Amino acid sequence: MQEDIKLLRLPQVLEITGLGRSTAYAKIKSGEFPAPINLGPRSVAWRSTDVTGWIESLIRHPQV
């Protein structure tokens, strides 16, 4: 595992992306945003590399 990968909780993901909670989960459901990984029965997090990769893809391929 790479040392620069961090796990981000939902509030951090929302702050970094500017998405709202319901929008983030709608994008996950539609496959437009990376899904979280399960940390436990009621706990999830996102790989920082997945979130930054999503942001970079938006920059490379802006939506019209």
N, C-alpha and C positions, 0 to 999 in steps of 0.2 A: 504494500500500500504506500502511496506517495505521502510524504510528510506534509505537503502543502494543502491537502484536502481537509476541509473542516466540515463538520455537520452543522447545518443551520436549522433553527427551529422556525416555525411559521412567522412569528413577528419579525424576525430578521429577514426572511424571504420577502415578506410584504414590503418592508422598508427598502430593501435593495432594488426590488423590481418596480415598485410603485403600484403594484396590483392590489386590489381589494381581496378580501378572503373569498367571497363567493366567485369572483372572477378567476382567481387562481385555481380553485377547485373545478370550475367549469372548463378551464383550459386543460387541466389534467385529464378530465373525463374525455375531452375531445382529442387528446393526444398532442395538443399544442404546447404543453408545458411539462417538464419532467416530473414524474411521479416521485413521491417521497419513499424512503426506505423505512421499514418498521424497526423501531428500537425496542418495542415491547407491546403488550396488549393494547395500550392506550397512548402510545407515544410514537411519533414519526419525526423524521428530519430529512432534509435535502442535502445532497453532496454539494459543496460550494462550487465544485467544477461543473456540475450539471446546470446550476443557476447561472454562472458566468458564461457558460457555453450558450445557453438560451439567449442571454443578452447580446452576446457577440453575433449570434445568427440574425437577430433583429437588425443589428447595425449593418451586417453584410447584405441582408435582403430586406430592406425596409418595406413595410406594407403600405399600399396606396390607399 
